[in-house]
Amino acid sequence: GFVYVLAGRDGRLREGFPVQMNEIQAALVTADVDGDGFLEILAADAVGSVAAWGHRGSSVWEVQTSGLCAQGLTLAALHGDGALQVVVPTTAGLVHVLDGRTGREARPFPVRTEGQILAAALAVPLLTARGVLEPHLVVSSFDGFVYVVNARTGCAHRLDVGEHAYTQVRGPRPGGLTAVLWPYYGPTVALLWPSHGP
């Protein structure tokens, strides 16, 4: 559960580190989530804690979510204002979206799926039924469905792929319409999205 930061030049431990959480399985991510001009380090642990630390090891925020984040956090600007949100899928089957500056849960999240989520979320702009381009979160759940969640309304659509999936949905390719999912058993699944704009 320790997070170490080493200097790239000589491998020395950076001042303020290590910092400690519970067991960490998911990959760490870095971004300037609080707008101070320096990268913060974000991590999620096995008991549902998600934390952000400054570049000198000081705590920016720490919050409790619903469970283990197995593969990693996703950072995305979902509200159109340039501010980052932190997407946290958990083994409790919930998708949390946290404000990058404060760690507070963004409404209308969390969104519940019917199975545990072991993969990271994909953030992608998709056209709605009204023809409006809006950010969506795509997650594969252990109930055999892929969930496509509107990141602004929380409205979720389920696509039945019939298999458990541990992997993050990949894609769409730039200029293309296809996303790909590799289920635990069975064939590779290609998902065709509506055009996601120019």
C-alpha positions in Angstrom: 0.0 0.0 0.0 3.0 2.4 -0.1 3.4 4.8 -3.0 7.0 5.8 -3.7 8.2 8.6 -6.0 11.8 8.4 -7.1 13.8 11.2 -8.8 14.4 10.3 -12.5 17.9 11.6 -12.5 19.4 9.6 -9.7 16.7 7.3 -8.3 16.6 9.0 -4.9 13.3 9.0 -3.0 11.5 12.3 -3.4 10.7 14.4 -0.4 7.3 13.6 1.2 7.3 10.0 0.0 6.4 7.2 0.5 2.7 7.8 1.3 0.4 4.9 2.4 -3.0 3.5 1.5 -4.3 0.0 1.8 -3.3 -2.6 -0.8 -3.1 -1.1 -4.3 -3.9 -3.2 -7.4 -4.8 -0.6 -9.9 -2.3 1.5 -11.9 -1.6 5.0 -10.6 -2.4 8.0 -12.7 -0.9 11.5 -12.7 -2.5 14.8 -13.8 -2.9 18.4 -12.6 -6.3 17.9 -11.1 -6.4 20.9 -8.9 -5.0 23.5 -11.3 -1.9 24.4 -9.4 0.5 23.8 -12.3 2.0 20.6 -10.8 1.1 16.9 -11.4 -0.9 15.2 -8.7 -0.7 11.4 -8.1 -4.0 9.5 -7.9 -4.5 6.0 -6.6 -7.3 3.7 -5.6 -6.9 0.9 -3.0 -8.5 -2.5 -2.2 -11.0 -1.1 0.3 -12.4 1.6 -1.9 -10.3 4.6 -0.9 -9.3 7.0 -3.7 -6.7 9.6 -3.0 -4.8 12.5 -4.7 -1.4 13.7 -3.5 0.6 16.7 -4.4 4.1 16.4 -6.0 5.6 16.7 -2.5 3.5 14.0 -0.9 0.9 16.3 0.7 -2.7 15.1 0.6 -5.0 16.9 -1.8 -8.0 14.8 -1.0 -9.0 11.3 0.0 -12.5 9.8 -0.3 -14.2 6.5 0.2 -16.0 4.7 -2.7 -17.8 1.4 -2.9 -15.0 -1.1 -3.3 -11.8 -2.3 -5.1 -10.8 -0.5 -8.3 -9.1 -3.4 -10.0 -7.4 -2.0 -13.1 -7.2 1.7 -12.9 -8.8 5.2 -12.8 -9.8 7.1 -15.9 -9.3 10.8 -16.1 -11.5 12.8 -18.4 -13.0 16.3 -18.8 -16.7 15.3 -18.8 -18.4 18.6 -18.2 -17.0 20.6 -21.1 -15.2 23.2 -18.9 -11.7 21.7 -19.0 -11.8 20.5 -15.4 -10.9 16.8 -14.9 -13.1 14.2 -13.4 -11.9 10.9 -12.0 -13.8 7.8 -13.1 -13.7 4.9 -10.6 -15.3 1.6 -11.6 -15.5 -0.9 -8.6 -16.0 -4.5 -7.9 -19.2 -3.5 -6.1 -20.6 -2.9 -9.6 -20.7 0.9 -9.2 -19.2 3.6 -11.4 -18.2 6.6 -9.4 -17.3 10.0 -11.0 -15.3 12.3 -8.7 -14.5 15.9 -9.0 -10.7 16.2 -9.7 -10.2 19.2 -7.5 -12.1 18.0 -4.4 -12.8 14.3 -4.7 -16.6 14.9 -4.3 -19.0 12.6 -6.1 -20.4 14.3 -9.2 -24.1 14.0 -9.8 -25.9 11.9 -10.9 -23.2 9.3 -10.0 -22.6 6.6 -8.8 -24.3 4.5 -11.4 -24.9 0.8 -10.6 -24.4 -2.2 -12.9 -25.6 -5.7 -12.2 -22.2 -7.2 -11.8 -18.7 -6.4 -10.5 -16.5 -4.3 -12.7 -12.9 -5.4 -13.1 -11.9 -3.2 -16.0 -11.1 0.5 -16.4 -13.7 2.8 -18.0 -13.4 4.3 -21.5 -14.5 7.9 -21.9 -15.7 8.8 -25.4 -17.9 11.4 -27.0 -21.0 9.9 -28.7 -24.1 11.3 -30.4 -27.3 11.1 -28.4 -30.7 10.3 -29.9 -31.2 14.1 -30.1 -28.1 14.4 -32.3 -26.0 16.1 -29.6 -22.4 15.1 -29.0 -22.0 14.3 -25.3 -19.4 12.4 -23.2 -20.1 8.8 -22.3 -18.5 6.2 -20.2 -18.2 2.6 -21.5 -17.6 -0.2 -19.0 -17.7 -3.9 -19.2 -19.3 -5.6 -16.3 -19.2 -9.1 -15.0 -22.9 -9.6 -15.7 -22.2 -10.1 -19.4 -23.1 -6.6 -20.4 -21.3 -3.5 -21.7 -22.7 -0.4 -20.2 -22.7 2.9 -22.1 -23.4 5.7 -19.6 -24.1 9.3 -20.5 -21.6 11.1 -18.2 -23.9 14.1 -17.8 -27.3 12.5 -17.2 -26.3 9.1 -15.8 -28.6 7.4 -18.3 -27.2 3.9 -19.1 -27.7 1.6 -22.1 -26.8 -2.1 -21.8 -25.3 -4.2 -24.6 -25.5 -7.9 -24.1 -22.2 -9.5 -25.1 -23.0 -12.7 -23.2 -19.6 -13.1 -21.4 -17.7 -11.8 -18.5 -15.0 -9.3 -19.4 -11.9 -8.3 -17.5 -10.6 -5.9 -20.1 -11.2 -2.3 -20.8 -13.2 -1.6 -24.0 -10.7 -0.2 -26.5 -11.5 2.4 -29.1 -13.1 4.0 -31.0 -10.2 4.5 -33.4 -9.7 8.1 -34.5 -11.9 8.7 -37.5 -13.4 5.3 -37.1 -16.6 3.8 -35.5 -15.4 0.6 -34.0 -14.6 -0.3 -30.4 -13.3 -3.7 -29.3 -13.9 -5.9 -26.3 -12.1 -9.1 -25.4 -14.4 -11.3 -23.2 -13.0 -13.9 -20.8 -14.5 -16.7 -22.9 -15.7 -16.6 -26.4 -14.9 -14.4 -29.5 -13.7 -10.9 -29.7 -16.6 -8.4 -29.8 -16.6 -5.4 -32.1 -19.0 -2.6 -31.2 -20.1 -0.1 -33.8 -20.8 3.4 -32.4 -22.8 6.2 -34.0 -20.5 8.8 -35.6 -18.8 10.8 -32.8 -18.4 14.0 -34.7 -15.8 15.5 -37.0 
